[in-house]
Every structure is written in C-alpha cells, then in structure tokens.
Amino acid sequence: MRHTSEKRDSPNGPLPAAIDALEGQEWLDTAATGVRRAVRALPLGKGRDALRGLWLGHPLHPVLVQVPIGAWTCAGILDLLPGESRAARRLVAVGLAAAGPAALAGWVDWAEQRPRQARVGLVHAAANVAAVATYTASLVHRYRGRPVLGRALGFGGMALATAGGVLGGHLAYRQGAGVNHAEAVPVLVEPGWHRVGVPEDFPVGEPVQRMADEAAVVVVREYDGRFHALAGRCNHMDGPLHEGKVLEGCIECPWHGSQFRLSDGANVQGPATAPQPRFDCRISADGQVEVRLAQS
C-alpha cells in the first residue's frame, strides 16, 4: 500500500494546505475502489439518473443536504434556548431521516469522480457518517432523559457535519466536481460560421473532432447526408466525445457513459446533468462543412 503526502504550501493558510494535501493521499484509493464498485452495483435502475439530478439540470445532492443541515442547525440554536428541548429533538430526528437520501445522491455522484476528487470525497463522506452516528447517539440520549449529554453530542455532530461541508465545498469549488465543464464554450467560440472540413472528411456515423476557434467540436455525418455537431468535451468531466460511440441518434461519452442527443444536445443519460452545447451545421456554397454555435 502506498502512502504519499503531497505537501503543497498555500498562501491562504494551513487549512487549505491540509485539504490540498488530502488530494494526494493515494492510500485512500484502495478503499475508494471497493466503495465505488459497491455503489455502481446498487440496483437503482432509472433512479440513478434521478439521484444524479438529470431531471433538475444540475446535481441533486447539494439540494438534498439542505434539509439535514438546516434541521440540525436549527436544533443547535434551540438547544441554547430554555424550554425548546422537544422541538430540538424533533429537528434532530428530521435531519437523520433526510440524511439517507442526501448521502445516497452524494455516493452516486462520487462514484464517477477522478482519483483526487474521490479521495477528498471519501473523507467528506466519512465526516458525514460520523456526524450521523453522533446525532443518532444524541437523539437516543435525549429520549432516555439525558438532555445535557444529548445536547453535547448534538454540538459534536454539528462540528463533524461542518467539517464535511468544508470538504464538500473544496470538492465543488476547488476541484470542480459536479460543475458543467462545457459552460465556457460560448466564450471560446466567436459568433458566425466556422469551417471544419469537406463532407468527405467525415465518415458516415463516426464522430470526428474539429476545432471552432478555441473550442473542440465533435461532428457526426448521418446516412442521409445531414450533419450534427456538439461541443467536443463532455460537460460532466471533460471526456473526449469524439472517442465515444454513436448510438441511436446519441453520442456516448467514453469515460462515464453520459449520452447526448445529436439533434439538440439534450442529455438522455447521466452522469452528466447538463445538456451539451450544440452547433448548427451547413454546407457552404463552395462545398465546405461549416458550424455555428446554436442560440439557446
């Protein structure tokens, strides 16, 4: 088992440096591999895409965590006030009930992340599991007539959930987990038509990569001579779509299996949750294939 500790200085202080170093802990990969295999084996069917947030247009996990975090925060405030023990106890229970769906959505997202993200995500999950265990103990002691211990455990659970939230923020905002990696395409492509080749350059039914200004574009020629073009890097994790397969009017990312409809860029299968930017196509008067970023 390898254990590396990549020490990276941070101008922002020791906490960001410590979290950065967590990304390099390769010894976590063994555990991550086993957990990833278990999560992918769950018989979730179409529920997997629902948990990913395909229907919402962005990951569902950040939405679901609002309930347990909000309930536990309110419980902590009520624990500081006299005569509110019953309300606080109910809020702790609400948070525990909501933690399960939030965690499941998070695990489904985590199972498709890169190794450095997965390492941080594993510790993020461990902190949240510890928070749930601590809040469970808090609820038990509250019901058994030990309110002081119950409150103390509640504040301990809040500290653990906060630590998990800090790591979750690092995942989302520092490491880009769950963000739309194709969001910059409209900035990289100038308005107007861009030449990408002649029809003979594009084998029928095969994805071909071309460039439109600074953006990669994947172009597919259909049997009837029509052309379709989408942004060439998958919005989920930047996978190269030109290395994927064309399946029943869709193109499948070779990295994680996201599928996008060629006609309009709609995502029909996750883990991607956003549609893929689409380009209009035409044949110019002199026989050139041209693409133009479609207007949303």
N, C-alpha and C positions, 0 to 999 in steps of 0.2 A: 504494500500500500504506500502510495506516495503522499507526502505531505509537503506542500510548498506554501510559503508565506510571502507573497509578493508585497513587499513594503513600499508603499508609494506615499511620498510626502504630499500633504495637501495644504495649500495656503489658507484654507478655511478653518484649520484646527484639527485636533486629534480624532474627533468623532467621524468626520468624513474620511479621514485617512484609514481608520479602522474598518469602516464599511467597504472602502475600496479594496483593502487587503482581503476582505472576506471573499471577494470575487475570485481570488487566486487560490483558494483552498481546494486543491484537487482531490484531497482525501474524501471530500463530500460526494465525489462523483459516483462512488460505489453505491452509496445509499440512494442517490438520485436515480441511478439506473433501475434499481429494484422498484422504487416507488413509481417511477414513470411507467414501467411495464404494468404494474398493478392498475394504475389509473386508466391506461389505454385499454385494459382488458375489461373494464366495467361495462356491463351490458346496458348502455344508456340509449342506444338507438338514435333517433332524431333528437332526443333530449340533450344530446351532447352539444349540438349546434345551438339549441335554445339556451343552454347554460353558458355557452361562449358569448352570447349576445348577438347572434346573426340577425335576429328579428329586430334588434334595437339599433344596429348600426355601429355599435362600439361595445367593448367588453362589459358584461353584466356584473362581474364580481365587484367593481367599485360601487355599484348601486346597492347591491345586497348588503355590503358591510356597513352601510349607514344605520341599519336597524340595530344590530348588536352594539355597535359603538355608541350610538345615540342613547340606547336604553341604559347601558352601563354608565355612561357619563351622567345621565340624569339620576341614576341610583346613587352615584357617588355624591352628587350635590345634596340629595335628600338625606343621605347618611350624616351630613353635617348639621341637619336641622332637627330639632326635637319633635317627636310625635309623628314622624314620617316613616317609621320602620316598615310598616305593612306595604306602603307604596314602593319603597325601595326594594323590598323583597320581590314584589311582583315584576318590577323592571329588570331585576337580575334574571328572573325566570324567562322573561320575554327575550332578553339578549341571548340566553342559552338556546332557546328554541330557534332563533333566527341564525345562529352561528353555523348550524349544519349546512343549509343551502348555500350560504355565502362561502363556506370552506369548499364545498363541492365544486362550485363555479371556479374558485381560485385554483383548485387542483387541476381541473380540465384545461385551464389556460396554461398553467405551469408546465404541464406535460409536453408542450410543444416549444419550450424555450431553449435558448442556447445554453451551453455549459456554464458560462459565467453568470448568466441570469438565474439558471437553475440552482446554483449554489446559494446565492442570496435568497432566492425564493424558498429553499428548503429551511433555512434558518428563520425566515419570516413566518413560515408555517409552524415551525417548532415553537416560536414565541406565542403564536396564537393558540396552539393546542395547550400550552402551559397556562395561558390566560383562561381558557375554557375550563380546564381542570381546577384552577384556583377559584373561579366563580362558582363552579359546581360545589366545591367544598364550602364556599361562603354561603350558598343557599341552604345546604344541609344544616350548617350550624345555626343559621337564622331560624329555621323551622324547629330546631331542637332547643330553642330558648337560650342560645349563646350569642346574643346580638353583638357584643363587643368583638368577639373573635370573628363573627360573620362580617362585620364592617371592616375589620383589619384585612381579612382575606379579600374583600371586595376591592380595597385600595391596592392590594398586591396584584390582583387581576388586572386592574386598570393600568398599572405600571407595565405589566407584561404586554397588554394589548397596545399600549403606546409604543413600546419598543418594536412590536410587529408592524405598527403603522409607519414608523420611521423607515424600516426596511422596505415596506411596500412602496413608500414614496421614492426611495432610491431606485427600486425596480422600474417604476413608471417613468420618472422624470430624469434620472441619470442614465439608466440602461435602455430606456425606450421600449420596455416590454408592454405590449398591447397597443402601442401607438400606430397610427396609419403611416407606413413608410412611403406611401406614394403621394402624400399631401403636397410635397414640393413640386410635383410635375408641372402644374400651371405656371410656376415661377420660372422653370427651366426652359420652357418652350415658348418661343416668340409667336405672336399671332400670325396667321396666314398658313399657306400651304408649304410643305417641305417634301422635297423629292427623296425617295428611298430606293429607287431602282426601277427596272423594267419588269413587266409581268413574268418574263422567263426566269427571273431571279428567284421566284417563289414557287417551289414545288407544291402541287395541289395537296391540301390537307396537312402540310407540315409547317410548324411555327418557325419563323425566321426573324432574327433580331436585326434591327436597323437603329440609327440614331436620328432624332429630330432635335436639332440644337444640342443641348446637353442631356437630354432625356433618352433613355433606351426605350425602344418601341418594338413590340412583337407583332409581326404581320402574318396573317393566315389567308391563303387563297383558297376559295371554295371551288367545287367541281363545276359550278355554273359560271365561274369567272369573277364572282364578287370577291371583294377584299374586306377583311376586318383587321382592325389594329387596336391594341390596348397598350397601356404603359407596360414596359418590359420587365419591371421588377415587382414582384408580388408585394402588395401593401401590408401583408402580415409580418414577414421577416426578411423582405428584400430578396426573395428567391428568384432565380432566373427563369422566367416563364418560357423563354424560347427553348429551354431544355425539357419542357413538360410535354404532355400528350394532349392532342385534340380529341375530345370525347363528346359526341352527340351535341355539337354546337357550343361546347365549352372548352376552355383550356385549363388543364390541371397543373398546379404548381408542383415541381418535382421534389420540393423539400418537405412539405407538410400536407399536401393533398388538397389545398384550397382550390375550388373550381369557380371560374368566372365565365359568364355567358359572353360569347364573342360579339353578339349583336349589340349589346348595350353595356357590357362590363359588370352586370349585376353579379353579386356573389351568391352562388347557389349552394355552396358547401364550405364550411369552415375548415380550419380555424380562423381564416380571415373574416372580419366582421364588416368591413367597408367595401363598397364597390370599387372596381378597378377603373382608373381614368381611361376614357375611350377616345379614339381618334376617328374622324371622318376620313373616308378614302375616296379617291377618284383616279381616273386615268386622264392625264393631260392631253392636249391636242397633239403633242409630239410623242405620245406613247409612254410617258413616264408615270409610275405609280407615285401618287402624292398623298400625304396625310396631313390632317389639321386637327388640332385639339378640339374636341367637341365641346360645345357650350352646354353647361349644366342647366 
